[in-house]
């Protein structure tokens, strides 16, 4: 594989095939996953950020780890997937009926009453 110092073969067919394979594997269980692929600035390789909307991103890592290891060892591809949970923004929807309402101010009663 021909690679420059900066791109680590990111545009070469073997790396593109590996990226597509990992993406297909993840999408088979998490169709809404978002992928960002970019050369690393601190490791000789390519990062593949996998963004999912699930509580345990490690479930995605478990799904792909064996195949990624094969690609790294057998195919000598420096592909490093990193799974992260999509950030959750505050909801703009009305509060649930089960939500605990904020405490209301309690009026101060005068104890000086006759």
Buried (B, 14 or more C-beta within 10 A) or exposed (E): EEBEEEBBBBEBEBBEEBBEBBBEBBEEEBEEBEBEBEBBEEEEBBBBBBBBEBEEBEEBBEBBEEBBEEBBEEBEBBBBBEBEBEEEEEEEEEEEEEEEEEEEEEEEEEEEEE
